[in-house]
Amino acid sequence: MDELENLNQSSIGLATVQLITLPEAEAIDVTRQLIQRVRNELTSDQKSEELLQLIETVLVYMLPRLSRREVEAMFSLDELN
């Protein structure tokens, strides 16, 4: 729980990097929050899109049993393509 609180207080970039260290179940929850933060806090559409693509790539590697398309659908990232 403290890890989750720390991630919420971290910069979006740092929270994205810390996502790599989380167990799968926790990473899924944190990702949903992180995506919301990116959409709410970043004003540059280009930066927002780049960060969302990075988060998606991290998840594809963390969840190898899912395809990129399944990850996109799980987190409503399909509008990026």
Sine and cosine of phi, psi and omega as CSV:
sin_phi,cos_phi,sin_psi,cos_psi,sin_omega,cos_omega
0.00,0.00,-0.63,0.77,0.04,-1.00
-0.89,0.46,-0.61,0.79,0.03,-1.00
-0.86,0.50,-0.69,0.72,0.00,-1.00
-0.90,0.44,-0.67,0.74,0.03,-1.00
-0.89,0.46,-0.68,0.73,0.03,-1.00
-0.89,0.45,-0.64,0.77,0.02,-1.00
-0.90,0.43,-0.62,0.78,0.01,-1.00
-0.92,0.39,-0.47,0.88,-0.01,-1.00
-1.00,-0.03,-0.22,0.98,0.00,-1.00
-0.97,0.25,0.31,-0.95,0.14,-0.99
-0.89,0.46,0.37,-0.93,-0.01,-1.00
-0.87,0.48,-0.65,0.76,0.00,-1.00
-0.89,0.46,-0.72,0.70,0.01,-1.00
-0.91,0.41,-0.65,0.76,0.02,-1.00
-0.88,0.47,-0.58,0.82,0.04,-1.00
-0.91,0.42,-0.69,0.73,0.03,-1.00
-0.91,0.40,-0.67,0.75,-0.01,-1.00
-0.91,0.41,-0.41,0.91,0.02,-1.00
-0.82,0.57,-0.56,0.83,-0.04,-1.00
-0.87,0.49,-0.50,0.87,-0.10,-0.99
-1.00,0.05,-0.13,0.99,-0.10,-0.99
-0.99,0.11,0.48,-0.88,0.15,-0.99
-0.90,0.45,0.43,-0.90,-0.10,-0.99
-0.78,0.62,-0.77,0.63,-0.06,-1.00
-0.88,0.48,-0.68,0.74,0.01,-1.00
-0.94,0.35,-0.60,0.80,0.00,-1.00
-0.88,0.47,-0.61,0.80,0.01,-1.00
-0.90,0.44,-0.72,0.70,0.03,-1.00
-0.90,0.43,-0.71,0.71,-0.02,-1.00
-0.90,0.43,-0.61,0.79,0.00,-1.00
-0.87,0.49,-0.68,0.73,0.02,-1.00
-0.86,0.51,-0.69,0.73,0.02,-1.00
-0.92,0.39,-0.64,0.77,-0.03,-1.00
-0.91,0.41,-0.67,0.74,0.04,-1.00
-0.88,0.48,-0.67,0.74,0.03,-1.00
-0.88,0.47,-0.67,0.74,0.03,-1.00
-0.88,0.47,-0.70,0.72,0.01,-1.00
-0.86,0.52,-0.73,0.69,-0.04,-1.00
-0.92,0.39,-0.54,0.84,-0.04,-1.00
-1.00,0.05,-0.58,0.82,-0.18,-0.98
-0.99,-0.14,-0.45,0.89,-0.05,-1.00
-1.00,-0.01,0.75,-0.66,-0.03,-1.00
-1.00,-0.07,-0.38,0.92,0.00,-1.00
-1.00,0.08,0.87,-0.49,0.01,-1.00
-0.88,0.47,-0.62,0.78,-0.01,-1.00
-0.91,0.42,-0.73,0.69,0.01,-1.00
-0.89,0.45,-0.67,0.74,0.00,-1.00
-0.87,0.49,-0.73,0.69,0.00,-1.00
-0.90,0.44,-0.67,0.74,0.01,-1.00
-0.89,0.45,-0.68,0.74,-0.01,-1.00
-0.93,0.37,-0.65,0.76,0.05,-1.00
-0.89,0.45,-0.61,0.79,0.05,-1.00
-0.92,0.39,-0.61,0.80,0.06,-1.00
-0.90,0.44,-0.71,0.71,0.03,-1.00
-0.86,0.50,-0.69,0.73,0.03,-1.00
-0.87,0.50,-0.70,0.72,0.01,-1.00
-0.89,0.46,-0.68,0.73,0.05,-1.00
-0.85,0.53,-0.70,0.71,-0.03,-1.00
-0.92,0.40,-0.60,0.80,0.02,-1.00
-0.87,0.49,-0.64,0.77,0.03,-1.00
-0.97,0.25,-0.54,0.84,0.00,-1.00
-0.97,0.25,-0.47,0.88,-0.06,-1.00
-0.87,-0.49,0.92,0.38,-0.13,-0.99
-0.90,0.44,-0.31,0.95,0.00,-1.00
-0.98,0.20,-0.20,0.98,0.03,-1.00
-0.97,-0.25,0.58,-0.82,0.08,-1.00
-0.98,0.19,0.25,-0.97,0.05,-1.00
-0.85,0.53,-0.65,0.76,-0.01,-1.00
-0.89,0.46,-0.64,0.77,0.03,-1.00
-0.91,0.41,-0.64,0.77,0.05,-1.00
-0.90,0.44,-0.69,0.72,0.03,-1.00
-0.85,0.53,-0.71,0.70,-0.02,-1.00
-0.92,0.40,-0.64,0.77,-0.03,-1.00
-0.87,0.49,-0.58,0.81,-0.08,-1.00
-0.92,-0.40,0.28,0.96,0.00,-1.00
0.81,0.58,0.67,0.74,0.02,-1.00
-0.99,-0.16,0.02,1.00,-0.09,-1.00
-0.91,0.42,-0.30,0.95,0.03,-1.00
-0.96,0.28,-0.12,0.99,0.03,-1.00
-0.95,0.30,-0.46,0.89,-0.07,-1.00
-1.00,-0.05,0.00,0.00,0.00,0.00
